[in-house]
Amino acid sequence: MRENLQHPIFQKISHLADQEQVDCYVIGGYVRDRIMGRAFKNDVDIVVVGSGIDFANKLGDILRTKVAVYKSFGTAMLVHDHINIEFVGARKESYRSNSRNPIVEDGTLADDQNRRDFTVNAMAFCLNGNRFGELVDPFDGLADIESRVIRTPLDPVITFSDDPLRMLRAIRFATQLNFKIDIKAIQAITDQVTRIRIISKERITDELNKIILSNRPSAGFKYLFDTGLLKEIFPAMYNLYGVDTIDGRAHKDNFYHTLEVLDNVAEMSDDLWLRWAAIMHDIAKPATKRFDKRVGWTFHGHEDRGAKMVPKLFAELKLPLNEKMKFVQKLVQLHLRPIVLAQDIVTDSAVRRLLFEAGDDIDGLMLLCHADVTTKNEFKKKKYRNNFELVKQKLKDVEERDQVRNWQPPVSGEDIMHLFGLAPGRVIGTLKNAMREAILEGDITNNRDEALAFVLQEGERMGLNVKNEILP
């Protein structure tokens, strides 16, 4: 296993460990990823059988680099050659039922491996000279990598009860690594699902975002749904599940449709917030579901209702209430618009309005709408997606000609006030809105000369008199 420890830093740690006569190991994700041949993420965890902080400080002196010490956690960290190296003393842990924060005592390597969440994260490479590169794998994590399974080192009931966040981490690792979760672990999560309530929303959402950013996030959401975790942590998404049938007419299952859309987006973009837009795009369908004997099931206004739900859901999940939230909200609000354009004859006016409302988010919106085509009818799918290509070309043509993306009025409110000698008030907004509508409808082009002529004409119609000249 020496080939997994080629970086010179491991030799430096090895020499210091032998000099200080302490046992030292690299453990956890680095070991797992090296064995699996995954990319090195520049994070290394070192376990010292003794004081990890003292060892880190001595290594920092040798490397002449700053050491960050976190006494309350018993850890220390330094950065060397762009690698983040964290040191901790080997320890054993015990837990109280109302907290995931353990009572920590000094321990052996075996104690430290016992407290690890999963077998694939409990493997260690020894760094001491006489055993350098030796794999210490008491729970057969190597075999679990071969079998592609997530399993806990100890009884999963105890593992998940001690730290319920590990239930989400099991699903996150299974999703990221494309592994299955051991059946005993699945049962333990299902039986103890309500224990997740002692975990902070921030911690939960951090794991959820990692699932969402995986190559095929639907795998994680299916585990979340099947174990009951989704109902606990994100009930609005859980409520998408199910099919109602009346008079032999059923609607599609909006939960599984959402997962398809999410996977489709994931194939085309690694943008976390575009993926959140995929999750949220139909979030209001349960609230807007109606049955009409003439047309069957309808979800009228689910885009508007969904957009209004986004800020509340972001707040509940402790997601950022900033431009990221506004981006998701905008895409939820507009996600039907390109679909409607793709079905009908596309007018320049409709395209201008979409460009005006979407602004720089038009590309993300079009990608979401492309992903939203999940019909199993290949003829329909091809037709819709071909129509989308026509809409995208129309968007490009109209924008090149009319430049209404992130539109700024060619005649400003200040111009209007100066022209007619007006104070700020409702009349200014009325004239600006009329000018905007004329441009979007194509009655005038988006340039200052035509806009100024239009404002003069509208002002005259409203009984306003020109007081001052303004430059065209």
N, C-alpha and C positions, 0 to 999 in steps of 0.2 A: 504493500500500500504506500510505499515511499514516494511513488510517482505523484501522489495526491498532495505532497508537502514540498513541492519544488521551490516555492517562494523563499527567498533568503530570510525572511522574518521568522520562519519556523526554526531555522538553525539557531538564530539568536536567542529565541525563547528556550530552545533545548539546552544551549550552553549555560544559560542562567539557571535553569531548573536543576541541572547537574551540579552547578557551583553551589546553589543554595540547598541542595539535597532535599528537594521537594518533588513530589510526583505532579506532573503537569500534562494536560490533555486538551486537544481541540475537540469540541463536541457540538452536536446539534446540526443545524441546517447546512453548515459548510461540509460536514462529513457526508450527510445525505446527498447533497448536490454533486459533490466530487464523485461519489460512487455511481450516481445516475448519469454522470457526464453532462450535467446542466451547467449553464453559464454561472461564473463566479460573480456574486453580487457585492463583493468587497466588504462583507461583514463576517467577522470571525469571533466565535465565543470560546474562551479559554477557561477551563476549570483547573484550579490549583488546590491540591490537598493541603490546605493551610490558609494563609491570608492572601486572597486575591488582590487586595488593595496594596499590601506591602510589595508583592511581586510586581505589580504594575508600576509602582513608583520606582523600583530598582531598574526595571526595563526602560522606563522613561528617562532615567539618568544616563543609561548607556546610549540610548538613541538620541538624547538631547532634545526631547520633545515633551510638550506639556501633557500632564495626566489629569483628567477630570475624575474626581472622586465623589461617589454618591454613598455616603456613610449609612444613610437610612436603609439603603438597599444592599449594602455590603459589596458594592461593585465599583469598578474603576474602568475608565476607557481612555485609550489614546489612538491617535491617527498616525499611521506610518505608511508612506508610499501610497497614499490614497486608500488605504485599507483601515476600516474601523475595527479595532480590536477591543473586545470587552473581556474583563477579567472578573472572576468570582471565585470565592472559596467554596470547596465542595461542602454541600449542606444537606440536611434532611429537614422536612417540613411537616407540620401538622396544622389542621384547619379547624375553624369554628363554623357552625352551621349558617351563621348570618353574614359571613364575609368570605371573599375569595383571597384575602390577604393572609398569608400563612404565618404561623409562629415558626421561626427559623432557628436551627441549631447547627453547630459545626458537624460535619459528617465525613464519610468516606466517599470514594468515587461511586461505589455501589449505591449508597444512599442518594447521591446526586442523580444517578441514572434512574433510580426508582421513582423520583419525583417528576421525571420528564413526562410530557403529555402523550407522546406516541413512540412506538418502537423505532420508527425510522428517524426520529429526532433524538434518540437516546444513545446512538452509537458514538464512539469516541476513538480518535487516533492518539496513541501515546506519543509524547514529544521528548521523553527522556532518551538519552543517547543509546543505552543498551537495548531499548525497546522501540526505538524511533520508527513511527509508521505502523506499529502494531494496532490492529483493530480490536477494540473491546466492545463486544456486542452480546450482552447477557440475555437479551430478549429476542434474539434472532431477527433483528431489523433487516438484515441482509436478505433473508428469505422473504420478508414482507415486501421488500422492494421488487424482488423477482416475481412475487405473486401480485404485485400492485394493489396492496391492501393497507388501509389505515387501521391500526390496532393499538390499544393502550398497553403499556408495560404491565400494569397491575389490573385488578378488577375494574372494569369501566364504570361500574356503579360508584365506586369510591373515587375514581379519577374525576368523574364529571360532577359528583356531589361536592368534592373539595373545591374545585374551580369550574363553575358552570360555563365560563367563557370557552373552555376546552370543547364543549359541544359544537360551538360555532367554528372553532379552529379545526375540528375534525372534518367538518364539511368544507371549509375553505381549502385545506390541504388536499382533500380528495378531488376537489374541483380543479385546483391549480395543477396537480400532478397527474390528473386523469386516472385516479385510483378509485377503488371501491372501499366502502367502510365495512369493517367486520360486523357480522350480524349481531354479535353480543353488544357491540358498541352502539349500533342502531337501536337495539332494544333499550339499552340504558338511557340513551338520549330521550327516547319516546316516554319512558317511565318517569324521567326527572325533568321534563320540559319546563315546568313552572319554576325550577331553580334559576332559570335565566333572568328572573325578575330582580335578583340582587345585583346584577351587572349593570353598570352605567350605560346610558344610551350612546355615549361617545365611543366606548369600547365595542359595543355591538355594531355600530355603524362602520367603524374601522374595519372589522372583519367582513361586513356586508359589502363594503366597497371593494375589498380584495376579491371577493367572489365575483362581483360584477365585472371586474377588470380581467378575469380569467379568459382563456380562449373560448370556452363554451360555458357561459354562466348558467345556462338552463339546468345543467347537471346539479349545480349547487342548490338552485331554487327548488328542484324536485326533492332533494334531500330535506331542505327546510320545510317544505310542504308536508312530506310524508311523515316526518317526525313530530310535527305540530309546532316546531319553532317559528315558522312563518306567521302563524296565527298569533303567537305571543309578541313577536317583534315588529310585525308589519301587517296588521289586520286588514288594512285597506287593500293590499295586494292579495291577501288570502281570500277576500270576499269576491274577487274576480272569478273564482272557481265555480264550476257547476253549469249544468244545462237544464233549462226549463222547456217543457213541451206542452203545447196547447193545440187541440184539434190536429194532432199529428205534425205540427210545425215546431221545430226546435231552432234555437240560436246556437252559434258556435260557443265553445268553452273559452271565455275570454282570458282565463288564466294561462292556458296552454298556448293560445294565440299570442299573448304577450311574451311568453318565453321564446316563441319562434321569432318574433320581431326582434327581441333582444339578441338572440344568437345571430340573426341576419346583420344587425348593426355591428356586432362584435367582429364579424368577418371582414367588415369594411373600414372600421375605425376603432382606435383604442381610446377615444375621448370618453372619459368617465361620465361627463354630463350629457353627452348625446345618448349614452347607454341609459342614464337615468330618465331621459325623455322617452326612450322606448318603454321603460317600465311604467311610466306615468301616463302614456298617451291615451289609454282607455280606462284610466283609474276610476272615472265617474260612471262607467257603464252600469254597474249595479244600481246606482241611485237614479238613473234615467231610463231604466228598462221598462218598456210598456208593450202590451200586446194589442194589436189592431187586427180585427177580423179580416179587413180588406188586404192589408199589406204584411201581416205577420208581426214579428218582433221589431221594435224600433228602440233607438237610443238617442233620440233627438236632443241636441244641445249638450251631449256629453263632453264635447271639446271645451265649451264655455265653463261648464260646471267643473270639469277637470282642472282647468287653468286656475279657477278660484280655490281649488283644494290644494294646489301645489305649495303655497307658502305655509299652510298649516302642517302639511305632512313633512316638509323640510324642517320646520321648527320641532316637531315631535321627534324626528330622527336625529336632531342636532346636526343637520347638514347646513352649509353656509347660506345665510339669508342675504346674499349679495347678487352680483351680476350672474353667478352660476345658476342661482335659483330663477332669476328672471329669464335666462336663456331657456331653461327647461319649461318654464311657464309659457313662454312665447311659442315654443314648438308644440306643446300640448294644445294651445289655443288654435294654432294654424294647421295642425297636421292633416286635416281633411281637405284643405284648400287645393293643394296640387292634385289630389286624387280626383276632385271634381273637375279641375281643368283637364285632366287626362281623359275624362269620360266624354266631355262636351267639345264643341267647336271653341277653340281658344281665341278669345278676343284680346286685342292689345290692351284694352282698358282693364280687363281682369288680371292680365300679367303685370301691368303697371302697379295695380293695387297690391298684388302679392309682393312685388319687389319693395314697394313703399313700406309695407307692414313688416316684412321679414328683415329687411336691411342686410347687414353682413351675415346674418344667420341663415340666409336662403340656401346655402350649400348643405348645411346640416339638416335643414328641413327637407330638402329633396332626398337626401340620403335616408332619413327616417321614413319618408313616404315610400321610397323604393323598398325598404325593408318590411313595410307594413303589408305588402302584397304576399299573402301566405296561402292563397288558394291552391288546392291540390289539382285543380284543372289546369293542365299545362297550356292549353290554348288560351284560357283567360289570363294566366300569368304572363305569357309572352305578349299578349295584346296590351295589357296594362303597362308592362315595362317598356314596350316599344312606344306607347303613347307618352310615357314619362320622358323618353329621350326627345320626343318632339317638343314637349313642354320646356325641357331644359334648353333646347336650341332657341325656342321662342323667348325665354327669359334672357338669354345671352344677346339676342338680336335687339330686343326692346331696351335693355340696359345700355347697350352701345349707342343707341339712338337717343334715348330719352333721359338717361342718367338719373333715375329716381331712387336707386338704392341709397339709403342714408340721406334722403332728400333734404335739402336746405332751400327755403323759399327764395326765388330770384328777386323778389321785392320784399323787404323786411317790414316788420311792424313799425320800426323807426322811420323808414321811408314813407309809409302811409301817413303817419302822424305829421311829418314835415310837409308832405304834399298837400294835405287838406287842413293843416293847422289844427289838428285834433290833440286832445289830451288822451292818455291811456284809458281804454274803456272797451265795451262790448263791440262797438262798431269796427274796431281794428281787427278783432278776432273774426268777425263776420266776413270782412273783406279777404282776410288771409285764407279762411276756409273755402271761400268761393273760388279764389285763385287756385288753391290746391286741387279742388274738385275738377276745375276746368282742365288742369294739366293731366290729372289722372284719367279723365274721360277722353282726352285727346282733342278737346276743343281748341286748345292752344298748345304750342310746344313749350318745353321747359327752358325758356331763355328769358332774359331780363326785358328785352324790347317788347315781346308779345305779352309778358306778364304785366308790364307797366301799362300798356295800352288797355289791357283787360281791367285792371284796377281803376283806371281813369273812367272807363265806361260804366263799371259797376258803381263807382262813387257818384257819378252824375245821375244814374238811375235812382240812387238813394237820396238825391237832393243835396249832395255835398258839393262845395265849391273849391276849386283849386286855389290855394293860397301861395304856394311856393313851387318853383320848378325843381325837379331832381334829375340828375344825370341818367340817361338811359343805360 
